[in-house]
Amino acid sequence: MSVALMWEARAAEGRGEELLAWVREQDLPARPLRREVLRAPGERVLVITWWDAAYDDSLPELPEPAGGLVARAVHRWRFESVEG
């Protein structure tokens, strides 16, 4: 089964590039099948990782950034692939 973890944060005012750089520097203790980093207006950064795992498996996730880098708490979602 494939599971996708989504991690989305909104940077504090004027810190979008810094948040993007921070995300790119983060290593996970295990390597996902795929990892994609995206950005959007409003200084938002999205990271999607794909794993060969069951939906409820314990999987590594990016942490909450420190030091006032984000404007609000990180949003996290988990999805499973649907065939068909």
The 8 nearest C-alpha neighbors of each residue, nearest first, counted from 0:
[[1, 52, 51, 53, 2, 80, 79, 54],
 [2, 0, 51, 80, 50, 79, 52, 49],
 [1, 3, 79, 50, 49, 78, 54, 52],
 [4, 2, 49, 78, 48, 77, 79, 50],
 [3, 5, 77, 48, 47, 76, 78, 49],
 [4, 6, 47, 76, 75, 46, 77, 3],
 [5, 7, 75, 46, 45, 74, 47, 4],
 [8, 6, 45, 74, 44, 73, 46, 75],
 [9, 7, 73, 44, 43, 10, 74, 69],
 [10, 8, 43, 69, 42, 70, 44, 71],
 [11, 9, 69, 15, 70, 42, 14, 68],
 [10, 12, 70, 69, 14, 68, 13, 9],
 [13, 11, 14, 10, 70, 15, 42, 69],
 [12, 14, 15, 11, 10, 42, 16, 17],
 [15, 13, 17, 11, 10, 12, 16, 18],
 [16, 14, 42, 10, 18, 17, 13, 19],
 [17, 15, 19, 18, 14, 20, 42, 13],
 [16, 18, 20, 14, 15, 19, 21, 68],
 [19, 17, 21, 15, 20, 16, 10, 22],
 [18, 20, 16, 22, 17, 21, 15, 23],
 [19, 21, 17, 23, 18, 22, 16, 24],
 [20, 22, 18, 24, 19, 23, 17, 25],
 [23, 21, 19, 25, 24, 20, 18, 61],
 [22, 24, 20, 21, 25, 19, 36, 26],
 [25, 23, 21, 22, 20, 26, 19, 18],
 [26, 24, 22, 23, 21, 27, 61, 62],
 [27, 25, 24, 28, 23, 61, 29, 30],
 [26, 28, 29, 59, 30, 25, 60, 61],
 [27, 29, 26, 59, 30, 60, 58, 31],
 [30, 28, 27, 31, 59, 58, 26, 60],
 [29, 31, 27, 32, 28, 33, 50, 26],
 [32, 30, 33, 50, 49, 48, 29, 34],
 [31, 33, 49, 50, 30, 51, 34, 48],
 [34, 32, 49, 31, 48, 35, 50, 47],
 [35, 33, 48, 47, 31, 49, 36, 32],
 [34, 36, 47, 46, 48, 37, 33, 45],
 [37, 35, 46, 45, 47, 34, 38, 44],
 [38, 36, 45, 44, 46, 35, 39, 47],
 [37, 39, 44, 43, 45, 36, 40, 42],
 [38, 40, 43, 42, 41, 44, 37, 45],
 [41, 39, 42, 43, 38, 44, 15, 9],
 [40, 42, 43, 39, 9, 10, 15, 12],
 [43, 41, 15, 10, 40, 9, 39, 44],
 [44, 42, 9, 39, 41, 38, 8, 10],
 [45, 43, 38, 8, 7, 37, 9, 19],
 [44, 46, 7, 37, 6, 36, 38, 47],
 [45, 47, 36, 6, 35, 5, 37, 7],
 [48, 46, 5, 35, 4, 34, 6, 3],
 [47, 49, 34, 4, 3, 33, 31, 35],
 [50, 48, 3, 33, 32, 2, 31, 4],
 [49, 51, 2, 31, 32, 52, 1, 3],
 [52, 50, 1, 0, 2, 32, 49, 53],
 [53, 51, 50, 0, 1, 2, 56, 54],
 [52, 54, 56, 55, 0, 2, 1, 51],
 [53, 55, 56, 2, 79, 52, 78, 77],
 [54, 56, 53, 57, 52, 58, 2, 77],
 [57, 55, 53, 54, 58, 52, 2, 59],
 [56, 58, 55, 59, 54, 52, 53, 60],
 [59, 57, 56, 60, 50, 29, 52, 55],
 [60, 58, 27, 28, 57, 29, 61, 31],
 [61, 59, 62, 58, 27, 4, 6, 48],
 [60, 62, 63, 59, 27, 25, 6, 22],
 [63, 61, 64, 60, 73, 25, 65, 59],
 [62, 64, 73, 65, 61, 72, 69, 8],
 [65, 63, 62, 68, 69, 66, 67, 21],
 [66, 64, 67, 68, 63, 69, 62, 21],
 [65, 67, 68, 64, 69, 63, 11, 70],
 [66, 68, 69, 65, 11, 70, 64, 10],
 [67, 69, 66, 11, 10, 65, 64, 18],
 [70, 68, 10, 11, 67, 9, 71, 8],
 [69, 71, 11, 10, 9, 68, 72, 67],
 [72, 70, 69, 73, 9, 8, 10, 11],
 [71, 73, 74, 70, 8, 69, 63, 9],
 [72, 74, 8, 7, 63, 71, 75, 6],
 [75, 73, 7, 6, 8, 72, 76, 5],
 [76, 74, 6, 5, 7, 73, 77, 4],
 [77, 75, 5, 4, 78, 6, 74, 3],
 [78, 76, 4, 3, 5, 75, 79, 2],
 [77, 79, 3, 2, 4, 76, 80, 54],
 [80, 78, 2, 1, 3, 54, 81, 77],
 [81, 79, 1, 2, 82, 78, 0, 3],
 [80, 82, 79, 83, 1, 0, 78, 2],
 [83, 81, 80, 79, 0, 1, 2, 78],
 [82, 81, 80, 79, 0, 1, 78, 2]]
